[in-house]
Amino acid sequence: MILFNIIIFFTILTGASAIFDIVKDCGCFGDALKLSPDESFIKDIVLLVLSSLIFYYRLYIFPVFSKQTLNSSILIFGACLSLGISGWGCIHLPLIDYRAYKTGNNLIEKMNDGIAPVFESSFIYINKKSGLEKEFDMKGLSNMNYEEWEWKETKNTIISEGKENSIHDFIIINEYDEDITNELLTKSDPSLLIISYDLKKADKEGFIKLAMLSKEIPDLSFYGLTNGTFDQNEEFRHETQAAFPFYSVDQTTLKTIIRSNPGLVLLKKGSVIGKWHINDMPDKETLLNYMK
């Protein structure tokens, strides 16, 4: 009964959101499944219908297993599955990457895949003699006698909302406060990005291993991308004996790219061809195979 009432509540909630356009994105499933308010409302309608049937025929439905066995099995299975997936995502990369920076995506394309919103403009004019207000579209303006009318205001109506670029906040800044994002992404040779969203909490031993690895593969460009300032980057770079440059990127963006600290992203011509958690750091041979 409680679950049934919860479904009714959320059906009303998503219905109000769909009608009054309160929320743009459902958010129920995160980045795994984007639902508009209308789609979320339809989802809840389907759930409400199915749960209504179960509630109506509840006296005629008998469990195959005992209630205690069933509840215990569901609880144990759910807990193991939840802890297992979460634990794996902490010590390795998530099983499925739903972000725009996932392997196979071209970052340049994702930074330019937005769609501009479409507006329709109308113009309100007042007749100088009669004081009458009239609304004109673009075609009407071409036939209007401007000597008889005075402009009052312009109204813009959204015909299509458009779409924001999948990646809109990936900006790499060098020590001179210059944006070098395009320069780095358009390199024809492979580059290995060492991502650290928090230098203070970064795995220093991992960085030291990466510094040694960079010396073994001189043909592969290594770049450190961190949330630190130039001075912080330089201090950390010397502590770990990293012979590759460090650049600054927004912390939230770095967390979006990869949650490992540090994490590794292999790029070629702007495309992500490999991603690794520091616990799964590839060796020289693996990286050389990716570079072929």
LONU-873961 format. One record per residue (C-alpha): x, y, z; residue number from 1; residue in three letters. Coordinates in pm, 1 decimal, always signed. Example, Ala and Ser with C-alpha at 12.3 -4.5 7.8 and 13.67 -1.06 7.14 Angstrom:
2
+----------+----------+----------+-----+-----+
|     east |    north |       up |   n | res |
+----------+----------+----------+-----+-----+
|  +1230.0 |   -450.0 |   +780.0 |   1 | ALA |
|  +1367.0 |   -106.0 |   +714.0 |   2 | SER |
+----------+----------+----------+-----+-----+
This chain:
292
+----------+----------+----------+-----+-----+
|     east |    north |       up |   n | res |
+----------+----------+----------+-----+-----+
|     +0.0 |     +0.0 |     +0.0 |   1 | MET |
|   +284.4 |   +239.2 |    +84.6 |   2 | ILE |
|   +462.6 |   +172.6 |   -245.3 |   3 | LEU |
|   +136.5 |   +217.3 |   -435.8 |   4 | PHE |
|    +82.8 |   +557.3 |   -272.2 |   5 | ASN |
|   +441.3 |   +656.3 |   -355.7 |   6 | ILE |
|   +379.2 |   +576.3 |   -722.8 |   7 | ILE |
|    +59.9 |   +786.2 |   -716.5 |   8 | ILE |
|   +251.6 |  +1075.3 |   -559.0 |   9 | PHE |
|   +528.7 |  +1067.9 |   -818.5 |  10 | PHE |
|   +276.9 |  +1037.7 |  -1102.1 |  11 | THR |
|   +113.3 |  +1359.6 |   -982.3 |  12 | ILE |
|   +455.3 |  +1520.4 |   -937.7 |  13 | LEU |
|   +583.7 |  +1430.7 |  -1285.0 |  14 | THR |
|   +247.3 |  +1525.4 |  -1434.3 |  15 | GLY |
|   +274.3 |  +1873.9 |  -1284.4 |  16 | ALA |
|   +633.3 |  +1899.3 |  -1408.0 |  17 | SER |
|   +528.8 |  +1800.2 |  -1761.2 |  18 | ALA |
|   +234.8 |  +2043.4 |  -1771.2 |  19 | ILE |
|   +405.2 |  +2345.8 |  -1616.4 |  20 | PHE |
|   +759.4 |  +2271.1 |  -1743.3 |  21 | ASP |
|   +903.2 |  +2288.5 |  -1389.6 |  22 | ILE |
|  +1200.0 |  +2054.8 |  -1443.8 |  23 | VAL |
|  +1385.7 |  +2008.3 |  -1773.2 |  24 | LYS |
|  +1542.7 |  +1670.3 |  -1693.3 |  25 | ASP |
|  +1394.9 |  +1389.1 |  -1485.8 |  26 | CYS |
|  +1728.0 |  +1281.3 |  -1336.7 |  27 | GLY |
|  +1586.5 |   +947.3 |  -1216.9 |  28 | CYS |
|  +1853.9 |   +745.9 |  -1396.0 |  29 | PHE |
|  +2133.3 |  +1004.7 |  -1409.7 |  30 | GLY |
|  +2336.7 |  +1001.4 |  -1730.7 |  31 | ASP |
|  +2238.4 |   +640.9 |  -1803.6 |  32 | ALA |
|  +1896.4 |   +738.8 |  -1935.7 |  33 | LEU |
|  +1789.0 |  +1096.8 |  -1998.0 |  34 | LYS |
|  +1413.3 |  +1147.6 |  -1968.2 |  35 | LEU |
|  +1221.0 |  +1462.8 |  -2049.2 |  36 | SER |
|   +932.3 |  +1561.7 |  -1814.8 |  37 | PRO |
|   +681.2 |  +1416.9 |  -2064.1 |  38 | ASP |
|   +869.3 |  +1086.8 |  -2090.0 |  39 | GLU |
|   +900.5 |  +1066.0 |  -1711.8 |  40 | SER |
|   +525.1 |  +1121.9 |  -1675.1 |  41 | PHE |
|   +447.9 |   +846.4 |  -1928.6 |  42 | ILE |
|   +684.8 |   +614.9 |  -1738.2 |  43 | LYS |
|   +494.3 |   +679.2 |  -1414.2 |  44 | ASP |
|   +158.5 |   +627.2 |  -1587.2 |  45 | ILE |
|   +275.4 |   +283.0 |  -1704.5 |  46 | VAL |
|   +401.6 |   +198.4 |  -1354.7 |  47 | LEU |
|    +74.7 |   +320.6 |  -1203.4 |  48 | LEU |
|   -133.4 |   +100.3 |  -1435.4 |  49 | VAL |
|    +78.0 |   -207.8 |  -1363.0 |  50 | LEU |
|    +84.5 |   -146.1 |   -987.7 |  51 | SER |
|   -293.2 |    -84.2 |   -991.5 |  52 | SER |
|   -348.2 |   -429.3 |  -1141.3 |  53 | LEU |
|   -127.3 |   -586.4 |   -875.3 |  54 | ILE |
|   -304.6 |   -392.0 |   -600.4 |  55 | PHE |
|   -651.4 |   -483.6 |   -731.7 |  56 | TYR |
|   -572.9 |   -855.1 |   -762.3 |  57 | TYR |
|   -351.1 |   -871.4 |   -453.2 |  58 | ARG |
|   -580.4 |  -1122.2 |   -280.4 |  59 | LEU |
|   -545.3 |  -1362.8 |   -573.6 |  60 | TYR |
|   -168.8 |  -1342.2 |   -610.4 |  61 | ILE |
|    +32.6 |  -1595.3 |   -414.7 |  62 | PHE |
|   +412.9 |  -1595.5 |   -390.2 |  63 | PRO |
|   +607.4 |  -1895.2 |   -518.6 |  64 | VAL |
|   +842.9 |  -1872.1 |   -222.0 |  65 | PHE |
|   +767.6 |  -1791.7 |   +138.9 |  66 | SER |
|   +760.3 |  -1422.5 |   +223.9 |  67 | LYS |
|  +1061.8 |  -1450.9 |   +453.8 |  68 | GLN |
|  +1270.3 |  -1642.7 |   +197.9 |  69 | THR |
|  +1176.9 |  -1406.0 |    -83.1 |  70 | LEU |
|  +1248.8 |  -1090.8 |   +116.3 |  71 | ASN |
|  +1581.0 |  -1225.5 |   +242.2 |  72 | SER |
|  +1687.3 |  -1334.4 |   -106.6 |  73 | SER |
|  +1601.7 |   -997.3 |   -259.5 |  74 | ILE |
|  +1779.0 |   -812.1 |    +21.0 |  75 | LEU |
|  +2096.7 |  -1020.9 |     -1.8 |  76 | ILE |
|  +2106.7 |  -1014.8 |   -382.4 |  77 | PHE |
|  +2041.7 |   -640.2 |   -396.9 |  78 | GLY |
|  +2303.2 |   -563.4 |   -132.3 |  79 | ALA |
|  +2568.7 |   -780.6 |   -299.6 |  80 | CYS |
|  +2495.0 |   -636.3 |   -643.0 |  81 | LEU |
|  +2496.6 |   -277.3 |   -516.9 |  82 | SER |
|  +2814.5 |   -316.2 |   -311.6 |  83 | LEU |
|  +2986.2 |   -511.7 |   -588.1 |  84 | GLY |
|  +2917.8 |   -254.9 |   -860.4 |  85 | ILE |
|  +3002.9 |    +36.8 |   -630.2 |  86 | SER |
|  +3321.9 |   -130.3 |   -508.9 |  87 | GLY |
|  +3433.3 |   -208.0 |   -862.2 |  88 | TRP |
|  +3372.8 |   +153.6 |   -963.3 |  89 | GLY |
|  +3593.0 |   +272.8 |   -676.3 |  90 | CYS |
|  +3897.6 |    +55.2 |   -741.8 |  91 | ILE |
|  +3858.0 |    +36.7 |  -1121.1 |  92 | HIS |
|  +3661.0 |   +234.4 |  -1378.2 |  93 | LEU |
|  +3278.9 |   +200.8 |  -1383.2 |  94 | PRO |
|  +3143.2 |    -93.4 |  -1581.9 |  95 | LEU |
|  +2964.9 |   +145.3 |  -1819.4 |  96 | ILE |
|  +3077.2 |   +500.2 |  -1896.3 |  97 | ASP |
|  +2782.9 |   +727.3 |  -1980.2 |  98 | TYR |
|  +2984.1 |  +1048.1 |  -2000.8 |  99 | ARG |
|  +3078.6 |  +1241.9 |  -2313.3 | 100 | ALA |
|  +3444.8 |  +1154.9 |  -2247.0 | 101 | TYR |
|  +3399.0 |   +778.5 |  -2283.6 | 102 | LYS |
|  +3624.7 |   +562.0 |  -2498.2 | 103 | THR |
|  +3540.1 |   +595.9 |  -2866.8 | 104 | GLY |
|  +3411.8 |   +952.8 |  -2848.1 | 105 | ASN |
|  +3577.9 |  +1237.4 |  -3032.7 | 106 | ASN |
|  +3605.4 |  +1529.2 |  -2789.7 | 107 | LEU |
|  +3620.1 |  +1790.9 |  -3065.5 | 108 | ILE |
|  +3291.8 |  +1664.0 |  -3208.7 | 109 | GLU |
|  +3131.7 |  +1654.5 |  -2863.1 | 110 | LYS |
|  +3238.3 |  +2015.6 |  -2807.1 | 111 | MET |
|  +3054.0 |  +2119.3 |  -3123.6 | 112 | ASN |
|  +2746.7 |  +1894.1 |  -3138.2 | 113 | ASP |
|  +2503.5 |  +2146.8 |  -2993.1 | 114 | GLY |
|  +2197.9 |  +2276.1 |  -3175.6 | 115 | ILE |
|  +2114.2 |  +2644.4 |  -3158.2 | 116 | ALA |
|  +1763.2 |  +2731.6 |  -3034.9 | 117 | PRO |
|  +1514.0 |  +2850.7 |  -3296.0 | 118 | VAL |
|  +1323.2 |  +3171.1 |  -3224.4 | 119 | PHE |
|  +1031.8 |  +3334.8 |  -3400.4 | 120 | GLU |
|  +1022.4 |  +3712.0 |  -3363.1 | 121 | SER |
|   +715.6 |  +3933.2 |  -3369.8 | 122 | SER |
|   +709.4 |  +4311.2 |  -3346.5 | 123 | PHE |
|   +459.6 |  +4528.8 |  -3163.0 | 124 | ILE |
|   +391.3 |  +4868.0 |  -3318.5 | 125 | TYR |
|   +157.1 |  +5151.8 |  -3219.6 | 126 | ILE |
|    -34.7 |  +5347.2 |  -3481.4 | 127 | ASN |
|    +63.2 |  +5712.6 |  -3439.6 | 128 | LYS |
|   -284.6 |  +5840.0 |  -3523.3 | 129 | LYS |
|   -522.6 |  +5592.7 |  -3358.1 | 130 | SER |
|   -296.3 |  +5457.4 |  -3082.5 | 131 | GLY |
|   -386.0 |  +5104.2 |  -3193.6 | 132 | LEU |
|   -134.2 |  +4833.4 |  -3105.8 | 133 | GLU |
|    -66.6 |  +4572.2 |  -3371.6 | 134 | LYS |
|   +163.8 |  +4272.6 |  -3392.1 | 135 | GLU |
|   +362.5 |  +4213.9 |  -3711.6 | 136 | PHE |
|   +575.8 |  +3924.3 |  -3827.4 | 137 | ASP |
|   +877.9 |  +3965.9 |  -4054.8 | 138 | MET |
|   +661.4 |  +3947.1 |  -4366.2 | 139 | LYS |
|   +421.3 |  +4206.8 |  -4229.0 | 140 | GLY |
|   +706.4 |  +4450.8 |  -4164.0 | 141 | LEU |
|   +801.9 |  +4454.5 |  -4530.8 | 142 | SER |
|   +455.6 |  +4588.0 |  -4623.3 | 143 | ASN |
|   +421.9 |  +4833.1 |  -4333.7 | 144 | MET |
|   +423.0 |  +5210.4 |  -4370.3 | 145 | ASN |
|   +678.7 |  +5310.3 |  -4106.5 | 146 | TYR |
|   +563.6 |  +5672.0 |  -4109.0 | 147 | GLU |
|   +229.4 |  +5565.7 |  -3958.6 | 148 | GLU |
|   +364.7 |  +5325.5 |  -3696.9 | 149 | TRP |
|   +597.1 |  +5353.6 |  -3398.5 | 150 | GLU |
|   +785.8 |  +5051.2 |  -3261.4 | 151 | TRP |
|   +698.8 |  +4948.2 |  -2905.2 | 152 | LYS |
|   +863.6 |  +4610.1 |  -2836.8 | 153 | GLU |
|   +989.4 |  +4288.1 |  -2988.8 | 154 | THR |
|   +871.6 |  +3945.3 |  -2874.2 | 155 | LYS |
|  +1081.6 |  +3633.0 |  -2924.5 | 156 | ASN |
|   +902.9 |  +3297.8 |  -2905.6 | 157 | THR |
|  +1105.9 |  +2978.1 |  -2876.1 | 158 | ILE |
|  +1010.7 |  +2734.6 |  -3152.2 | 159 | ILE |
|  +1279.9 |  +2479.8 |  -3069.0 | 160 | SER |
|  +1478.2 |  +2467.1 |  -2742.7 | 161 | GLU |
|  +1798.9 |  +2354.4 |  -2908.7 | 162 | GLY |
|  +2068.2 |  +2147.8 |  -2738.9 | 163 | LYS |
|  +2381.9 |  +2240.7 |  -2547.7 | 164 | GLU |
|  +2714.1 |  +2092.9 |  -2656.3 | 165 | ASN |
|  +2778.5 |  +1756.9 |  -2489.5 | 166 | SER |
|  +3111.1 |  +1901.8 |  -2371.8 | 167 | ILE |
|  +3096.0 |  +2271.7 |  -2291.8 | 168 | HIS |
|  +3341.9 |  +2328.7 |  -2008.3 | 169 | ASP |
|  +3662.8 |  +2150.4 |  -2111.8 | 170 | PHE |
|  +3926.2 |  +2424.9 |  -2115.2 | 171 | ILE |
|  +4299.1 |  +2358.0 |  -2070.1 | 172 | ILE |
|  +4501.2 |  +2652.4 |  -1939.2 | 173 | ILE |
|  +4881.8 |  +2670.9 |  -1949.1 | 174 | ASN |
|  +5120.6 |  +2860.0 |  -1721.7 | 175 | GLU |
|  +5068.2 |  +3180.6 |  -1922.6 | 176 | TYR |
|  +4692.5 |  +3167.7 |  -1866.5 | 177 | ASP |
|  +4640.0 |  +3074.1 |  -2231.9 | 178 | GLU |
|  +4374.3 |  +2835.1 |  -2362.1 | 179 | ASP |
|  +4556.9 |  +2547.7 |  -2534.6 | 180 | ILE |
|  +4261.1 |  +2308.0 |  -2557.7 | 181 | THR |
|  +4238.9 |  +2307.9 |  -2936.7 | 182 | ASN |
|  +4615.9 |  +2277.0 |  -2975.0 | 183 | GLU |
|  +4625.4 |  +1966.1 |  -2757.1 | 184 | LEU |
|  +4314.3 |  +1799.9 |  -2901.5 | 185 | LEU |
|  +4415.6 |  +1843.5 |  -3265.3 | 186 | THR |
|  +4755.9 |  +1676.1 |  -3223.9 | 187 | LYS |
|  +4796.3 |  +1398.5 |  -3479.6 | 188 | SER |
|  +5023.6 |  +1197.6 |  -3249.5 | 189 | ASP |
|  +4877.6 |  +1014.2 |  -2946.5 | 190 | PRO |
|  +4878.1 |  +1189.7 |  -2609.1 | 191 | SER |
|  +4831.5 |  +1045.0 |  -2262.4 | 192 | LEU |
|  +4642.5 |  +1274.5 |  -2026.5 | 193 | LEU |
|  +4714.0 |  +1220.6 |  -1657.1 | 194 | ILE |
|  +4401.1 |  +1347.0 |  -1481.2 | 195 | ILE |
|  +4406.0 |  +1458.2 |  -1116.5 | 196 | SER |
|  +4100.8 |  +1642.6 |   -988.0 | 197 | TYR |
|  +4268.0 |  +1701.5 |   -648.2 | 198 | ASP |
|  +4647.1 |  +1707.2 |   -618.7 | 199 | LEU |
|  +4630.4 |  +1699.3 |   -238.5 | 200 | LYS |
|  +4454.9 |  +1360.9 |   -249.4 | 201 | LYS |
|  +4634.1 |  +1221.1 |   -553.8 | 202 | ALA |
|  +4818.5 |   +889.0 |   -543.5 | 203 | ASP |
|  +5180.2 |  +1009.7 |   -544.6 | 204 | LYS |
|  +5316.0 |   +659.0 |   -591.9 | 205 | GLU |
|  +5098.6 |   +631.7 |   -900.7 | 206 | GLY |
|  +5236.3 |   +959.7 |  -1033.7 | 207 | PHE |
|  +5593.7 |   +842.7 |   -972.5 | 208 | ILE |
|  +5522.9 |   +524.7 |  -1171.4 | 209 | LYS |
|  +5373.2 |   +733.8 |  -1451.8 | 210 | LEU |
|  +5678.9 |   +960.0 |  -1449.8 | 211 | ALA |
|  +5899.0 |   +653.1 |  -1497.9 | 212 | MET |
|  +5667.5 |   +520.2 |  -1769.8 | 213 | LEU |
|  +5686.6 |   +850.4 |  -1960.2 | 214 | SER |
|  +6065.5 |   +810.7 |  -1985.0 | 215 | LYS |
|  +6023.7 |   +460.1 |  -2131.5 | 216 | GLU |
|  +5800.4 |   +587.3 |  -2415.3 | 217 | ILE |
|  +5957.2 |   +909.4 |  -2549.9 | 218 | PRO |
|  +5732.9 |   +901.1 |  -2859.3 | 219 | ASP |
|  +5419.1 |   +936.6 |  -2645.8 | 220 | LEU |
|  +5336.8 |  +1284.7 |  -2515.6 | 221 | SER |
|  +5233.2 |  +1291.7 |  -2149.4 | 222 | PHE |
|  +5031.2 |  +1583.1 |  -2005.0 | 223 | TYR |
|  +4918.9 |  +1635.9 |  -1648.0 | 224 | GLY |
|  +4574.9 |  +1797.2 |  -1613.5 | 225 | LEU |
|  +4498.0 |  +1907.8 |  -1257.6 | 226 | THR |
|  +4288.3 |  +2149.0 |  -1053.7 | 227 | ASN |
|  +4602.5 |  +2315.7 |   -919.3 | 228 | GLY |
|  +4760.2 |  +2651.9 |   -990.2 | 229 | THR |
|  +5085.2 |  +2678.5 |  -1184.0 | 230 | PHE |
|  +5292.6 |  +2692.8 |   -863.3 | 231 | ASP |
|  +5108.6 |  +2394.7 |   -713.3 | 232 | GLN |
|  +5154.3 |  +2197.6 |  -1034.3 | 233 | ASN |
|  +5525.5 |  +2274.2 |  -1048.1 | 234 | GLU |
|  +5579.1 |  +2177.7 |   -684.8 | 235 | GLU |
|  +5396.1 |  +1847.8 |   -731.6 | 236 | PHE |
|  +5572.6 |  +1779.8 |  -1061.6 | 237 | ARG |
|  +5912.5 |  +1812.0 |   -895.7 | 238 | HIS |
|  +5805.5 |  +1597.6 |   -599.6 | 239 | GLU |
|  +5710.1 |  +1313.7 |   -833.5 | 240 | THR |
|  +5996.3 |  +1371.7 |  -1081.2 | 241 | GLN |
|  +5745.6 |  +1406.4 |  -1365.5 | 242 | ALA |
|  +5925.2 |  +1523.3 |  -1680.6 | 243 | ALA |
|  +5604.3 |  +1621.4 |  -1858.9 | 244 | PHE |
|  +5409.4 |  +1951.3 |  -1840.2 | 245 | PRO |
|  +5114.5 |  +2012.4 |  -1609.3 | 246 | PHE |
|  +4813.9 |  +2226.6 |  -1706.0 | 247 | TYR |
|  +4508.2 |  +2351.6 |  -1518.8 | 248 | SER |
|  +4147.6 |  +2242.7 |  -1579.4 | 249 | VAL |
|  +3828.0 |  +2299.6 |  -1381.8 | 250 | ASP |
|  +3791.6 |  +2042.1 |  -1103.0 | 251 | GLN |
|  +3432.3 |  +1947.2 |  -1190.2 | 252 | THR |
|  +3534.8 |  +1883.1 |  -1549.8 | 253 | THR |
|  +3821.3 |  +1660.1 |  -1437.4 | 254 | LEU |
|  +3583.8 |  +1458.8 |  -1216.6 | 255 | LYS |
|  +3351.1 |  +1420.8 |  -1512.9 | 256 | THR |
|  +3629.8 |  +1287.5 |  -1733.2 | 257 | ILE |
|  +3746.9 |  +1020.4 |  -1487.9 | 258 | ILE |
|  +3712.6 |   +961.9 |  -1113.3 | 259 | ARG |
|  +4046.1 |   +790.4 |  -1059.3 | 260 | SER |
|  +4304.3 |  +1020.6 |   -900.6 | 261 | ASN |
|  +4510.6 |  +1005.9 |  -1107.4 | 262 | PRO |
|  +4332.8 |   +860.8 |  -1407.8 | 263 | GLY |
|  +4466.8 |   +802.0 |  -1757.1 | 264 | LEU |
|  +4306.8 |   +905.7 |  -2086.1 | 265 | VAL |
|  +4474.8 |   +821.2 |  -2416.3 | 266 | LEU |
|  +4390.4 |  +1059.6 |  -2701.3 | 267 | LEU |
|  +4458.7 |  +1052.9 |  -3073.7 | 268 | LYS |
|  +4337.3 |  +1336.4 |  -3297.4 | 269 | LYS |
|  +4086.8 |  +1434.3 |  -3030.4 | 270 | GLY |
|  +3939.7 |  +1083.8 |  -2993.8 | 271 | SER |
|  +3951.1 |   +885.9 |  -2669.5 | 272 | VAL |
|  +4113.2 |   +552.9 |  -2756.4 | 273 | ILE |
|  +4174.8 |   +431.7 |  -2400.6 | 274 | GLY |
|  +4095.3 |   +504.4 |  -2035.0 | 275 | LYS |
|  +4244.6 |   +347.1 |  -1723.1 | 276 | TRP |
|  +4218.2 |   +369.1 |  -1347.1 | 277 | HIS |
|  +4556.7 |   +412.6 |  -1179.2 | 278 | ILE |
|  +4511.6 |    +61.9 |  -1033.6 | 279 | ASN |
|  +4497.3 |    -70.7 |  -1390.4 | 280 | ASP |
|  +4783.0 |   +141.0 |  -1526.0 | 281 | MET |
|  +4888.1 |     +3.4 |  -1865.2 | 282 | PRO |
|  +5246.9 |   -102.5 |  -1924.3 | 283 | ASP |
|  +5475.8 |    +10.3 |  -2204.6 | 284 | LYS |
|  +5373.1 |   -269.1 |  -2442.9 | 285 | GLU |
|  +5001.4 |   -199.3 |  -2399.5 | 286 | THR |
|  +5043.1 |   +170.0 |  -2478.2 | 287 | LEU |
|  +5264.8 |    +95.9 |  -2778.1 | 288 | LEU |
|  +4993.7 |   -132.5 |  -2916.9 | 289 | ASN |
|  +4738.4 |   +148.9 |  -2882.5 | 290 | TYR |
|  +4974.9 |   +384.4 |  -3065.8 | 291 | MET |
|  +4997.9 |   +166.3 |  -3377.4 | 292 | LYS |
+----------+----------+----------+-----+-----+
